[in-house]
Amino acid sequence: MIIILLGPPGAGKGTIANEIQRRIVIPVIATGDILRNAIDKNTEIGMKAKNFVRSGKLVPDEYVIKIVENRIKEFDCEKGFILDGFPRNINQAKALDKVFERLDKKIDQVFYFEASYQNIINRLSARRVCTKCGTIYNLKYDPPDKAELCHKCNGKLIQRDDDREDTIKKRLDVYNDETLPLSNYYRKKRILTKINANQDVIAILKDIWNRLAELGIGENRNDYGNYKN
Ligand code: AMP
């Protein structure tokens, strides 16, 4: 099962990716996480990507395409994976099609998250991420038990550098100009399902589980993990 999550920053793709991963046990490949990790570790790719990520611009295609191509060839991706944050423009989507052609794989489903501008701003400015395990919190809607500490691993919670207001605006411009056209690209291939990402997590999961059930995956549609009814 190969799933792509497409949508603006702050639409909830990361949260939903983790829930899909928990349920159907396939890895999440989040290019933003891979790049932030590389930046923290000061690797060659991290040093090249740093200024792009900090300023909310796209990292050049050649780097991200290579990262994704190498990652999906790993053993744990054999049964499928979830792409979160890739592809981000038409060039990356076409490169991905070529890689899949070579590897004899196909995209099963693209979930296209639509959220209002105000919701995106509210979510991103209140988003905090655990520095140890990556769990995502929202200070308003899904606050941690203890201020600034992860309730799963006790790691420190931080605000991402690029979740500050001026960078958020830049990221949304980049999204509208470069990433949004991908919705038409995948709609034409008839693999796109639109998700109303203004809803709460449980309602979004209901829509996703229903679609996956239509595709023959997952029977229990009432499994919302940590997000209880
Ligand atoms: P994200 O965590 O998906 O919001 O990504 C954070 C940042 O990483 C983006 O603003 C870009 O600078 C960079 N990035 C992530 N994925 C890609 C991609 N597919 N292509 C180019 N840059 C990316």
Residues whose N, C-alpha, C, O or C-beta is under 5 A from the ligand:
A	BS01	AMP	P9 T31 G32 D33 L35 F52 V53 G56 K57 L58 V59 V64 G85 F86 P87 R88
